[in-house]
């Protein structure tokens, strides 16, 4: 009885397997474009809201390669590796292409509103929503009715899981100023958006930069702009909520604005720390919690109340 190794069907199967492996390698390379930069930024700590060196040291390659909870990879998620697959490549390509196409609109918008750059922020939010949609990612807002009136300046605070947190916050349809690390300005397209929108960027280890960002944030809030900050100061290592730093709450008290906690769910499972891009297409959500007032509340109490709300959202997800 013949083994069939020389049959046409066997040859086609071998060629198919070779093509599949080559495709996976190419997609992993595409997803890895700029990968070292993104990985390095994922590991950086925020200078405004610092964490211990021990926390950063826990970010290891073994953690990046650890199996993700829930369902296994499906469809295009199978083509590639744990750090980058075909889904990663498609998502990152959508991000860069649509961002580049929208940059002229952001530039024009920056000239129309040179002070607040509100329209630039709106175009940036649209960019995030568009990338999620064309990439086939399902994202929803929970309890959107709890959002304060659109004209009220608010300090939004949220848990920080991955770079996917930014496009998900675009679902709030609010022109937000983000507090980010200055290294993000070096990223293609994304850095240009940050500059055009006048988002707040902090230089790591530079006390003057930290003081300048604090002053600028309070000024923006008093002028009517809303800000989104991640009080953990870094992305989560394993999906759990880290302690909150008080910087954003001190800004809110100094400016006399209320605080709205937000819980973001799914972005860690989609883009775990150490990956070059989102490796799983999972449902994402952002939950809005009741607004926290400032009356009779200290900086520490406001910080604790916000973290408790975010943690409840994670527990209920």
BAVEX-468738 format. One line per 2 residues: for each residue x, y, z of N, C-alpha, C. Coordinates in pm, 1 decimal. Each point is the difference from the previous one (the first is absolute). Layout:
<pts>
X Y Z X Y Z X Y Z ~ ...
</pts>
This chain:
<pts>
84.9 -119.0 0.0 -84.9 119.0 0.0 89.1 124.8 0.0 ~ -27.2 94.7 -87.7 83.9 119.2 -12.7 -25.4 96.6 113.2
106.1 67.8 45.3 -13.7 100.1 107.0 -67.2 125.0 -49.0 ~ 1.4 25.0 -130.1 -66.6 117.8 -55.4 82.9 124.9 6.4
130.9 -9.1 38.7 81.3 119.9 14.4 22.5 69.6 -133.1 ~ -4.0 -77.0 -109.7 26.7 61.1 -128.1 -126.4 37.9 -74.9
-117.4 -18.1 59.6 -125.9 30.8 -67.4 -18.0 149.3 -14.1 ~ -77.0 44.1 -102.6 -26.3 143.8 -17.6 -66.6 62.7 120.8
-92.3 -74.0 63.5 -69.7 55.2 116.3 94.2 26.6 115.2 ~ 94.7 -93.1 22.6 97.1 18.7 107.4 90.7 118.3 -28.5
39.1 17.0 -124.2 86.2 113.0 -36.8 -72.3 132.4 21.2 ~ -127.8 3.7 -34.6 -77.0 123.7 19.7 -11.3 34.0 147.2
-19.6 -103.0 83.5 -10.6 24.8 144.1 130.0 56.5 55.2 ~ 115.3 -58.4 -47.2 129.4 49.5 47.5 21.9 145.1 -41.8
-36.1 32.1 -126.4 15.4 137.6 -46.2 -90.0 94.7 79.1 ~ -120.3 -48.0 32.8 -91.2 82.7 78.9 54.3 29.7 138.2
61.6 -102.6 62.7 57.2 20.7 133.0 116.1 97.2 -4.3 ~ 84.4 -12.1 -103.8 114.1 91.4 -14.2 -49.4 142.2 -19.0
-103.4 17.7 -86.7 -54.8 134.0 -24.3 -58.3 58.7 127.0 ~ -67.4 -84.3 78.5 -61.2 47.7 124.0 106.1 47.4 97.8
109.8 -76.3 10.6 107.4 38.7 92.2 68.1 128.5 -45.3 ~ 22.3 12.8 -131.2 60.5 121.8 -50.7 -89.6 119.7 24.1
-131.2 -19.2 -19.8 -94.7 108.8 26.0 5.1 43.1 145.6 ~ 7.5 -98.5 89.4 8.2 32.1 141.7 125.0 78.3 33.9
112.4 -37.1 -61.9 125.0 71.5 26.3 -7.3 143.0 -50.1 ~ -57.3 17.9 -121.2 -11.6 134.9 -55.8 -89.9 85.7 86.6
-113.8 -56.0 40.9 -94.7 76.5 82.3 61.4 37.0 133.9 ~ 78.1 -91.9 56.4 66.2 31.7 126.7 99.3 113.1 -18.2
67.7 1.6 -118.5 93.4 107.9 -26.4 -72.1 132.1 -17.4 ~ -116.0 -3.1 -71.6 -78.3 122.3 -18.8 -49.2 52.2 132.8
-51.9 -92.7 82.6 -49.5 41.8 130.9 111.5 53.1 86.8 ~ 122.7 -44.7 -26.2 112.3 43.2 81.4 63.3 128.3 -45.5
-54.7 64.5 -105.9 55.3 128.1 -43.6 -10.3 100.9 112.5 ~ 111.8 50.6 42.9 0.2 92.6 112.0 -19.8 -70.1 133.0
7.5 -134.0 -3.9 -28.1 -77.5 120.7 87.5 34.4 117.9 ~ 133.3 12.5 -18.7 84.9 32.6 115.1 -41.2 129.3 66.5
-42.8 98.6 -80.8 -42.6 127.1 58.8 -123.9 -18.6 84.6 ~ -99.3 -74.9 -57.2 -123.6 -20.5 74.2 24.9 -80.2 126.2
84.4 -103.0 -10.3 27.3 -82.0 118.2 68.7 81.7 107.3 ~ 91.5 85.9 -42.0 71.2 83.5 97.0 -96.4 97.5 65.8
-91.9 56.5 -78.4 -95.5 93.6 58.4 -93.7 -70.1 96.1 ~ -37.8 -127.0 -33.9 -86.3 -75.6 90.3 66.2 -17.3 135.5
133.1 -13.1 1.0 70.7 -27.5 124.7 33.0 125.5 78.3 ~ -13.1 119.3 -65.0 33.8 123.8 68.5 -101.2 31.5 109.5
44.0 67.7 101.6 -87.8 47.6 105.5 -25.0 147.8 -19.4 ~ -116.3 44.8 41.0 -30.8 141.7 -10.8 77.6 78.3 103.6
67.7 107.2 -39.9 74.3 81.0 96.8 -93.6 81.0 89.1 ~ -119.4 29.9 -49.5 -93.0 77.9 80.0 -59.6 -84.9 111.3
-22.1 -128.5 -31.9 -59.4 -91.5 96.5 93.3 -119.8 14.4 ~ 111.6 11.9 70.1 104.8 -101.6 -2.2 -38.4 -127.0 74.5
62.9 -109.4 -42.4 -12.7 -127.7 68.6 139.9 -46.3 39.8 ~ 6.0 -101.0 80.1 128.1 -50.4 46.8 74.3 -72.6 -110.9
132.6 -8.1 14.3 80.5 -72.8 -97.6 -35.5 -147.3 2.2 ~ -40.2 -49.2 116.9 -34.6 -141.8 8.8 -119.0 -32.9 -86.9
-95.8 92.4 -9.6 -117.2 -24.7 -83.4 40.0 -12.0 -144.7 ~ 89.0 88.7 -45.0 43.0 -4.8 -139.8 81.6 -125.7 -26.6
74.4 -44.7 99.5 85.8 -115.5 -19.9 -79.5 -127.9 -22.1 ~ -126.1 1.6 40.9 -81.3 -119.5 -16.1 -44.0 -21.6 -143.9
22.5 100.9 -85.4 -36.1 -15.5 -140.6 108.6 -82.1 -68.2 ~ -28.6 -123.1 -32.8 98.7 -89.8 -59.3 -53.4 -59.7 -127.6
91.3 -57.1 -76.1 -40.0 -62.6 -124.7 -86.6 -122.2 25.6 ~ 20.5 -66.8 111.0 -82.2 -116.5 29.7 -142.9 40.6 25.1
-20.3 116.3 61.1 -136.7 47.5 21.4 -65.7 31.6 -131.9 ~ 76.3 52.9 -94.2 -56.7 32.5 -130.3 -40.1 -125.7 -75.0
71.9 -108.4 22.6 -27.7 -121.9 -72.6 -97.8 -91.2 72.5 ~ -44.3 39.8 118.2 -91.1 -82.2 78.3 -131.6 -15.4 -72.7
-67.0 -115.8 13.0 -126.9 -19.7 -67.6 -105.5 94.5 53.9 ~ -83.0 51.5 -91.3 -104.1 93.4 39.4 -123.7 -75.9 42.7
-75.2 53.5 98.7 -117.3 -69.9 50.1 -110.9 0.6 -103.6 ~ -102.0 -86.2 23.6 -116.3 -1.1 -87.0 24.4 -87.9 -121.1
-69.6 32.9 -107.6 7.4 -80.1 -121.2 138.9 6.7 -63.1 ~ 31.7 -99.7 -78.7 125.8 -1.1 -72.1 -8.5 85.3 -125.5
111.6 15.3 -70.7 -0.4 81.1 -122.4 -88.7 -61.1 -106.9 ~ -65.5 85.6 -76.9 -88.4 -46.0 -105.5 31.6 73.9 -129.5
-23.3 -66.6 -112.7 12.7 63.9 -129.7 137.3 61.1 -21.5 ~ 1.4 129.4 -35.5 125.4 67.2 -32.3 89.6 16.7 122.3
-54.2 -20.6 120.3 81.9 8.8 120.4 100.7 -115.4 7.0 ~ -25.9 -108.2 -76.1 88.7 -116.3 3.2 126.2 21.6 -83.6
-4.4 98.3 -91.2 111.0 19.7 -92.4 98.9 98.2 60.8 ~ 111.3 -49.8 48.4 99.0 85.5 63.2 45.5 -58.3 131.5
29.5 86.3 95.3 50.3 -43.6 129.8 -77.7 68.1 111.5 ~ 41.6 -27.9 124.4 -68.0 59.8 115.2 23.4 150.2 7.2
107.5 47.8 -63.1 30.9 142.8 5.3 -57.3 77.3 -117.0 ~ -30.5 -67.5 -109.2 -54.5 68.3 -116.0 -54.6 -99.1 -99.4
-124.1 21.4 -47.2 -59.8 -90.7 -95.7 -68.2 80.6 -110.9 ~ -76.2 -68.2 -83.1 -63.5 67.0 -112.9 -100.6 104.5 47.7
-69.3 -28.4 109.2 -92.3 99.5 53.5 75.0 124.7 45.0 ~ 115.6 -19.4 62.5 83.3 113.5 40.4 38.0 84.5 -121.2
41.8 -68.5 -106.7 43.4 70.8 -119.9 -112.9 81.7 -60.2 ~ -118.2 -60.5 -8.6 -115.4 70.2 -56.6 -35.7 121.2 85.2
-1.0 -18.0 131.6 -37.3 109.6 88.6 99.9 115.2 -9.0 ~ 129.0 -32.2 6.2 101.4 104.2 -4.8 1.6 70.9 -134.8
-24.0 -75.8 -107.1 -6.4 60.7 -132.9 -118.0 95.7 -9.1 ~ -114.7 -41.3 53.1 -116.9 88.4 2.2 29.6 127.1 79.1
67.0 -16.3 113.1 32.8 114.3 84.9 87.2 101.0 -74.9 ~ 103.5 -49.0 -65.3 92.8 89.2 -69.4 -62.9 62.7 -124.9
-69.0 -80.7 -78.7 -56.5 49.9 -125.3 -109.6 103.1 26.0 ~ -95.8 -35.1 85.2 -109.3 93.9 26.4 49.4 123.2 75.3
98.8 -19.0 86.0 57.9 115.1 68.9 66.1 95.7 -96.4 ~ 75.9 -56.4 -95.2 66.3 84.1 -100.0 -101.7 73.6 -86.7
-109.7 -66.6 -34.7 -103.8 63.1 -82.0 -71.6 112.7 75.3 ~ -8.8 -14.2 133.3 -71.4 100.5 79.5 91.1 113.0 48.3
130.1 -15.6 -14.0 92.5 103.6 46.8 -24.8 136.5 -65.9 ~ -25.1 7.2 -131.7 -29.8 131.9 -58.5 -120.6 66.4 64.1
-103.0 -79.1 31.4 -118.3 56.0 66.3 35.5 51.1 139.2 ~ 87.2 -71.7 70.5 42.4 45.2 132.0 80.2 130.1 -10.8
83.4 8.9 -102.9 79.6 121.3 -17.3 -90.1 120.5 -25.9 ~ -97.2 -16.0 -88.5 -93.8 109.3 -28.6 -78.1 35.8 125.5
-43.3 -102.7 74.4 -76.2 24.4 122.9 83.2 75.5 102.9 ~ 130.6 -25.8 4.2 86.2 69.1 96.1 10.0 149.2 -31.4
-13.0 36.3 -127.0 3.8 140.8 -38.0 -132.1 69.9 27.5 ~ -108.6 -76.8 -1.8 -132.6 57.3 23.4 -23.4 30.4 148.0
64.8 -77.1 87.5 -15.7 19.2 144.6 137.6 -12.5 63.6 ~ 77.0 106.6 -8.4 139.5 -4.4 42.6 15.3 -13.3 151.1
-100.2 42.0 77.5 14.1 -0.9 145.1 -36.8 -135.6 59.8 ~ -122.8 -44.3 -22.3 -46.9 -122.7 65.3 28.3 -126.6 -81.1
6.4 11.9 -132.9 20.4 -115.2 -88.0 -108.3 -107.0 21.5 ~ -121.0 43.0 32.2 -109.3 -93.4 26.1 -32.3 -84.2 -122.5
-2.4 62.9 -117.0 -33.5 -73.0 -121.7 105.9 -104.5 -32.0 ~ 126.5 30.0 29.8 105.8 -99.7 -20.8 -25.8 -122.3 87.1
-38.2 24.2 125.1 -29.3 -111.3 91.0 -117.7 -82.3 -50.6 ~ -99.2 65.7 -57.8 -116.0 -72.2 -53.1 40.8 -86.0 -119.9
84.8 55.1 -85.8 48.0 -79.0 -114.0 82.8 -118.7 50.8 ~ 80.4 21.8 104.1 77.2 -108.5 58.1 -88.8 -109.5 56.8
-108.7 39.3 65.7 -94.8 -98.2 52.4 -65.0 -78.4 -113.6 ~ -34.3 70.9 -107.5 -58.6 -66.8 -117.1 98.6 -100.2 -58.4
126.3 36.9 -4.6 104.9 -90.5 -47.7 0.5 -128.9 81.6 ~ -4.8 11.4 132.3 0.2 -118.8 84.5 -121.3 -87.7 -23.7
-117.6 61.8 -7.4 -122.1 -77.6 -24.3 4.6 -66.8 -136.8 ~ 53.3 71.4 -98.8 7.7 -54.1 -135.7 91.0 -121.8 -5.7
115.7 8.6 64.8 93.5 -112.3 -1.0 -62.5 -122.7 65.4 ~ -69.0 19.3 110.8 -67.0 -112.6 64.6 -103.2 -62.7 -93.0
-77.5 84.7 -67.0 -107.8 -51.2 -85.1 54.6 -75.6 -121.3 ~ 93.3 61.8 -73.2 49.8 -65.0 -122.4 84.2 -123.3 32.2
49.3 -9.7 123.3 75.5 -118.6 41.3 -92.2 -109.6 52.9 ~ -129.1 30.1 5.9 -96.2 -100.2 44.5 -8.0 -17.7 149.9
44.4 100.3 76.1 -1.5 -9.5 146.9 -132.2 55.9 53.2 ~ -67.7 -77.8 82.3 -124.6 44.7 62.3 31.3 72.0 130.9
-44.3 123.8 11.5 24.1 79.6 120.8 -127.9 73.9 37.7 ~ -30.7 2.6 128.7 -124.2 61.9 46.1 25.8 88.6 121.6
-92.9 92.4 23.5 1.0 84.7 119.3 -112.3 -45.6 91.7 ~ 30.4 -17.7 126.0 -98.9 -42.1 100.1 -30.2 118.0 91.8
-127.9 24.5 22.3 -46.5 109.1 87.4 44.3 136.7 -50.6 ~ -13.8 20.6 -129.7 37.3 129.0 -58.5 -86.8 113.6 53.7
-118.6 -33.7 50.4 -89.4 104.0 52.7 56.6 67.3 125.6 ~ 103.7 -61.3 58.6 61.0 58.7 119.2 101.6 108.7 -33.2
29.0 18.5 -128.3 93.6 105.3 -38.1 -56.2 137.4 35.9 ~ 83.7 89.5 52.7 -45.6 136.4 30.6 -33.9 74.4 -129.3
-62.1 116.5 9.9 -30.0 79.7 -120.2 125.0 22.9 -83.7 ~ -18.7 2.1 -130.8 113.3 7.4 -92.4 86.1 124.8 20.7
-59.8 110.1 44.1 76.3 123.0 14.3 78.0 12.2 129.5 ~ -15.0 -96.1 90.2 67.7 8.0 130.3 140.5 -59.3 -7.4
102.1 73.7 41.4 136.2 -57.7 3.3 9.5 -106.6 108.1 ~ 58.2 -112.0 -34.0 5.5 -115.6 89.4 140.1 -59.7 -1.8
43.5 -48.9 115.6 120.0 -82.1 6.5 -45.8 -146.4 -4.1 ~ 19.4 -64.7 -114.6 -30.9 -141.6 -14.0 121.7 -80.9 43.8
-23.2 -105.9 76.8 108.7 -88.5 41.6 -40.4 -143.6 -31.3 ~ 94.6 -77.6 -51.8 -31.1 -136.9 -41.9 115.7 -93.0 30.0
-30.5 -129.9 5.0 105.5 -100.2 9.4 71.8 -7.3 -134.0 ~ 127.8 -37.8 5.2 83.0 0.9 -121.1 49.0 -141.1 -29.2
-50.3 -57.0 -110.4 34.5 -137.9 -34.3 93.1 -10.1 -119.9 ~ -21.6 82.7 -102.3 81.3 -6.2 -120.9 -25.5 123.8 -84.1
64.9 6.9 -117.7 -21.7 112.6 -89.8 -143.0 3.0 -53.8 ~ -71.4 -110.9 8.6 -138.5 -4.5 -45.4 -91.7 86.6 86.0
44.9 36.2 118.9 -82.6 83.4 87.8 -34.2 133.0 -67.3 ~ 92.5 54.9 -78.8 -21.2 131.1 -61.4 -114.6 -1.9 -101.2
1.8 -89.3 -101.1 -114.5 -0.8 -91.8 -131.9 -34.3 67.1 ~ 4.1 -81.0 105.8 -124.6 -34.2 69.4 -60.9 123.1 67.4
83.5 88.7 53.0 -54.1 120.8 63.6 -64.4 93.0 -103.0 ~ 31.0 -19.6 -127.3 -65.5 78.1 -104.4 -148.8 -28.0 -9.2
-44.3 -111.9 56.6 -141.7 -34.5 -0.5 -81.8 93.6 87.8 ~ 66.5 77.3 84.9 -71.8 94.9 85.8 -46.1 123.0 -77.4
54.3 19.4 -118.4 -33.9 116.5 -83.9 23.4 130.7 76.3 ~ 108.3 4.3 73.4 41.1 120.6 70.3 140.0 40.7 -46.6
21.3 127.9 -30.3 135.1 45.1 -37.6 89.3 3.6 122.9 ~ 86.8 -99.4 13.0 81.9 -15.4 119.8 145.5 36.8 -27.8
63.6 57.9 101.1 144.4 19.3 -0.4 60.7 -115.3 80.7 ~ 98.3 -65.8 -59.3 60.7 -115.2 65.8 133.4 38.9 64.0
26.0 -58.3 115.7 131.3 14.1 62.6 81.9 -121.6 -40.7 ~ 110.1 24.5 -71.0 78.4 -108.2 -58.1 148.2 22.0 25.7
77.0 -102.5 -29.6 145.6 10.3 9.1 53.2 64.8 -126.9 ~ 103.8 79.3 12.2 54.2 72.0 -115.7 53.9 -94.3 -106.3
35.7 -123.2 38.0 50.5 -96.7 -97.3 -103.3 -31.9 -106.9 ~ -128.0 13.5 33.7 -106.1 -30.6 -96.1 4.8 96.6 -118.1
55.8 118.9 21.9 12.1 96.8 -109.2 86.9 -53.2 -114.0 ~ 83.5 -99.3 28.6 87.8 -54.6 -102.7 -69.6 -102.3 -88.8
-117.2 -45.8 38.8 -71.5 -99.6 -79.2 -57.2 63.7 -126.2 ~ 7.5 -69.2 -113.5 -54.8 56.4 -123.7 -150.6 22.1 10.0
-45.9 110.3 -52.1 -140.7 40.2 -7.0 -55.6 32.0 139.1 ~ 15.4 -92.4 94.9 -53.0 20.2 134.6 65.3 121.2 64.7
130.6 12.5 -16.2 70.3 114.7 56.7 -46.1 131.0 -60.9 ~ -27.4 -2.2 -130.5 -48.9 120.6 -66.4 -136.4 40.6 53.9
-84.8 -98.4 26.2 -132.4 30.4 56.8 14.2 63.5 136.9 ~ 87.9 -55.5 83.4 20.1 55.1 134.3 43.0 146.6 -7.4
91.8 29.1 -91.5 49.8 137.4 -13.1 -109.1 93.6 -50.7 ~ -75.5 -42.9 -100.4 -103.7 84.9 -57.5 -114.7 24.9 98.7
-29.6 -99.4 83.8 -108.7 13.6 97.1 43.4 71.4 127.4 ~ 129.1 26.9 13.4 55.4 59.0 121.6 -26.5 -87.5 122.3
13.1 -131.8 -19.8 -10.0 -89.6 113.7 121.3 22.0 90.8 ~ -12.6 -41.0 124.0 104.1 25.3 99.1 101.4 -113.8 1.4
124.4 32.5 -26.4 105.9 -101.0 -6.2 107.5 30.0 104.1 ~ 32.4 -99.3 79.0 96.1 14.7 108.5 131.5 -65.8 -35.6
109.9 68.0 25.2 132.7 -57.9 -19.0 39.1 -76.0 125.7 ~ 33.7 -125.6 -15.6 31.3 -84.1 115.0 120.3 52.5 77.8
-13.1 5.5 131.0 110.5 39.2 85.5 30.9 148.4 1.0 ~ -83.4 78.9 -66.8 22.9 144.3 -7.6 -102.0 70.3 90.2
44.7 47.9 113.9 -89.9 64.1 95.9 -64.7 125.7 -59.1 ~ 76.1 72.9 -79.8 -56.6 121.0 -61.0 -112.2 -35.9 -95.3
17.7 -108.9 -74.2 -103.4 -44.9 -92.1 -125.7 -41.4 76.7 ~ 19.6 -69.8 110.0 -113.5 -42.7 81.8 -75.3 120.6 55.6
74.7 99.4 47.2 -63.4 120.4 53.9 -73.7 76.2 -110.1 ~ 60.3 5.4 -117.9 -63.0 71.1 -111.8 -130.7 -67.5 -40.1
1.4 -133.8 -5.9 -120.7 -73.5 -37.4 -109.6 20.3 104.0 ~ 37.5 1.6 126.9 -99.8 22.9 105.2 -63.9 137.6 -17.0
81.9 101.7 -20.5 -51.9 136.5 -17.0 -87.4 9.2 -124.0 ~ 46.2 -61.4 -110.9 -76.8 4.0 -124.9 -132.1 -74.8 13.6
0.6 -112.0 72.3 -122.3 -77.8 18.4 -103.8 80.0 78.4 ~ 43.8 63.0 107.6 -92.9 80.8 80.4 -54.2 115.8 -83.5
86.2 61.0 -79.3 -42.4 110.4 -86.2 -102.8 -46.0 -102.2 ~ 23.3 -115.6 -61.7 -93.9 -53.9 -98.2 -135.5 -29.6 62.3
2.4 -59.3 118.3 -125.8 -31.6 68.4 -77.6 127.9 32.2 ~ 69.4 102.0 44.4 -66.3 126.2 32.4 -54.7 69.1 -124.9
63.3 -26.0 -115.0 -45.6 59.7 -125.2 -113.1 -78.3 -65.3 ~ -37.5 -113.2 59.3 -113.5 -74.8 -52.3 33.4 -129.2 -72.1
126.8 -38.2 -4.9 38.4 -125.5 -65.0 -10.0 -115.7 99.0 ~ -32.5 -118.6 -51.6 -0.7 -121.4 81.6 129.2 -77.2 -24.3
46.6 -68.1 102.8 126.2 -73.8 -6.5 -24.8 -144.7 40.0 ~ 71.9 -91.8 -64.0 -2.9 -140.4 40.5 138.8 -40.8 46.4
6.6 -56.5 120.0 127.1 -44.0 57.5 -12.7 -144.4 45.9 ~ 113.2 -67.9 6.6 6.0 -137.1 49.4 76.4 1.1 132.1
-70.2 4.4 113.1 66.3 17.5 130.6 92.8 -113.5 40.8 ~ -8.0 -115.8 -66.1 93.9 -107.8 33.4 142.5 39.3 -37.9
13.7 85.9 -99.4 131.4 46.4 -39.9 71.5 -90.5 -97.2 ~ -55.6 -115.5 -30.8 59.2 -94.4 -93.7 -107.3 -99.5 -39.3
27.7 -80.4 -102.4 -95.3 -102.9 -36.3 11.3 -118.1 95.4 ~ -111.8 -66.8 21.3 -3.2 -112.8 91.4 88.1 -113.4 -50.6
59.4 -74.1 91.7 88.5 -109.7 -35.9 -78.3 -127.2 -29.9 ~ -102.6 -26.4 80.8 -73.4 -125.6 -13.2 -151.7 20.0 -7.1
-43.6 121.4 -24.3 -143.8 25.3 -10.1 -62.5 49.7 128.4 ~ 73.5 -5.0 111.3 -55.3 46.9 127.1 21.8 150.3 14.9
-85.7 62.6 79.7 6.4 144.2 20.3 112.3 35.1 97.1 ~ 85.2 92.5 -39.0 110.5 44.4 84.5 -45.4 114.6 90.3
78.7 33.8 102.9 -34.8 115.3 84.9 -5.1 128.2 -80.8 ~ -89.4 90.5 39.4 -13.2 128.9 -67.2 94.1 101.9 62.8
57.9 84.5 -84.1 77.1 114.5 45.2 -93.1 122.0 5.9 ~ 38.7 98.6 78.5 -92.3 110.3 28.9 10.3 118.5 -95.2
94.9 -4.8 -94.6 20.2 113.0 -89.0 -126.3 52.4 -67.7 ~ -75.7 -85.2 -70.6 -119.4 48.4 -68.2 -105.3 57.9 94.1
-7.8 -52.1 121.4 -100.9 47.2 94.9 41.2 135.1 59.3 ~ 128.5 18.7 14.7 49.6 130.7 43.3 -27.8 104.6 -107.6
13.2 -39.2 -126.9 -32.9 89.7 -110.4 -147.6 38.5 4.8 ~ -86.2 -99.7 21.0 -143.9 25.3 2.8 -38.0 94.9 113.2
57.4 -21.2 116.9 -30.6 85.2 114.8 52.2 141.4 -24.5 ~ 119.8 10.7 -56.0 57.8 131.9 -27.3 -83.1 78.3 -101.1
-59.2 -71.5 -96.6 -80.2 66.2 -103.3 -146.8 11.8 38.6 ~ -40.9 -71.9 104.8 -139.2 5.2 43.5 -95.3 -73.8 -92.8
46.5 -111.3 -59.5 -86.0 -77.7 -89.9 -28.1 -136.5 60.4 ~ -110.0 -59.6 -43.3 -37.8 -131.4 51.2 77.7 -110.8 -71.5
-6.7 -119.6 59.8 74.2 -116.0 -50.6 -98.0 -108.7 -42.1 ~ 25.6 -61.0 -115.4 -81.6 -111.9 -47.4 89.3 -123.1 -17.0
-19.0 -103.9 81.2 77.6 -123.6 -17.6 -54.3 -80.7 -118.1 ~ 90.4 -66.7 -71.2 -34.7 -84.5 -113.5 66.8 -135.3 17.3
-71.3 -107.3 -33.7 58.9 -133.9 1.2 5.8 -52.3 -142.3 ~ 120.7 -30.8 -45.4 19.7 -53.9 -134.1 23.7 -149.8 11.5
-75.0 -77.8 -76.3 5.2 -146.0 8.7 31.5 -59.1 -137.4 ~ 88.6 -97.8 -2.7 28.2 -74.2 -122.3 128.9 38.6 -69.9
49.8 120.7 26.4 117.6 45.3 -74.3 128.0 -72.5 41.8 ~ 4.0 -51.3 122.5 117.9 -78.3 40.1 -0.1 -135.6 -69.4
-117.0 -66.3 -4.0 -8.7 -129.1 -68.1 30.9 14.6 -148.9 ~ -40.8 112.8 -58.7 24.4 21.2 -142.6 145.6 33.4 -28.3
61.0 80.3 87.4 138.0 46.0 -23.6 77.5 -13.7 130.4 ~ 45.6 -120.1 34.5 74.2 -18.6 125.7 134.0 69.2 -4.9
51.2 31.2 115.7 127.4 68.9 9.2 111.1 -84.1 -62.6 ~ 81.2 63.7 -82.1 107.6 -69.5 -67.3 -30.2 -34.5 -144.0
-128.3 -1.5 -38.4 -37.2 -28.2 -138.6 23.8 123.7 -85.8 ~ 23.1 -21.8 -129.5 27.5 109.8 -91.2 -126.7 65.9 -50.8
-112.9 -58.9 27.8 -128.6 53.8 -42.3 -109.7 -84.9 59.1 ~ -125.9 34.0 -24.3 -109.9 -83.3 50.1 3.0 -136.4 -68.2
6.4 -105.8 77.8 11.8 -134.8 -54.7 -130.5 -77.7 2.8 ~ -102.5 54.9 66.3 -130.1 -67.8 7.2 -111.0 100.7 -23.8
-98.2 -40.3 -77.6 -116.6 84.1 -23.1 -107.5 -38.9 99.8 ~ -3.7 69.8 112.3 -97.1 -29.0 105.6 -88.0 123.3 20.7
-121.5 -18.1 51.3 -87.2 116.0 25.4 62.2 93.8 103.5 ~ -9.9 129.0 -25.3 53.0 101.8 89.7 -115.2 83.5 53.7
19.0 55.3 118.5 -103.2 86.3 56.8 61.6 105.0 90.5 ~ -72.2 108.9 17.5 39.5 104.8 93.6 -123.4 36.1 82.0
11.9 -10.7 130.4 -113.1 25.6 90.5 17.6 136.1 66.7 ~ -105.3 78.8 -2.3 0.3 131.4 63.3 -57.8 -13.0 140.6
70.3 52.0 98.9 -45.2 -4.6 138.6 -55.5 136.8 41.3 ~ -79.1 3.2 105.7 -54.2 128.8 46.1 109.8 102.4 26.8
-31.6 124.4 -27.3 95.6 109.6 17.7 31.5 22.0 147.0 ~ 125.9 25.5 29.4 45.0 26.8 136.7 16.0 150.5 18.5
-71.2 53.3 99.3 11.4 142.0 29.6 117.4 29.5 91.1 ~ 28.2 128.0 19.1 115.0 41.0 79.7 -37.1 48.5 139.0
-128.7 20.6 24.9 -42.0 60.4 126.2 40.2 -87.1 119.2 ~ 77.5 58.0 90.3 39.0 -68.4 122.6 84.0 -124.5 -23.4
67.6 -7.4 -113.5 78.4 -118.8 -34.5 147.0 36.8 -12.0 ~ 83.8 -79.1 63.9 143.6 24.5 -10.4 54.7 -68.3 -124.9
123.3 33.1 -31.6 68.1 -59.1 -115.5 8.1 -151.8 13.7 ~ 33.7 -48.0 119.1 12.6 -143.5 22.1 -135.3 -69.9 -9.2
-104.0 61.4 56.9 -133.5 -59.4 -4.4 -53.0 -7.3 -143.4 ~ 26.8 103.1 -77.9 -43.4 1.9 -139.4 71.1 -109.3 -79.2
127.7 -17.3 26.0 79.4 -103.6 -66.5 -53.3 -139.8 34.2 ~ -27.4 -23.1 128.2 -49.9 -130.6 43.5 -138.6 -28.9 -57.3
-86.0 102.0 -3.0 -135.4 -18.6 -52.2 3.6 -34.4 -149.1 ~ 87.2 64.6 -73.4 11.5 -26.1 -143.4 52.0 -141.6 -25.5
100.7 -40.0 75.6 54.8 -134.3 -19.9 -101.8 -106.9 36.2 ~ -74.8 21.4 107.5 -103.8 -95.6 38.9 -103.6 -16.8 -111.2
-36.6 110.1 -64.0 -99.1 -6.2 -107.6 55.0 -78.4 -119.2 ~ 124.8 27.7 -37.1 60.9 -70.8 -112.2 12.3 -149.2 30.5
36.9 -33.2 122.8 13.9 -139.9 38.9 -135.4 -72.3 -4.3 ~ -106.1 67.6 43.0 -134.0 -60.2 -7.0 -36.0 -32.3 -144.2
35.8 90.6 -90.2 -27.9 -26.7 -140.8 72.3 -122.7 -51.6 ~ 123.1 -20.1 45.2 75.8 -118.3 -40.4 -60.3 -126.5 60.0
-42.0 10.7 126.5 -58.6 -116.9 67.3 -131.4 -42.6 -64.3 ~ -75.4 96.5 -49.2 -131.3 -29.1 -58.4 7.0 -36.9 -147.0
116.0 14.7 -59.9 12.1 -27.7 -145.0 -8.9 -149.8 -27.8
</pts>
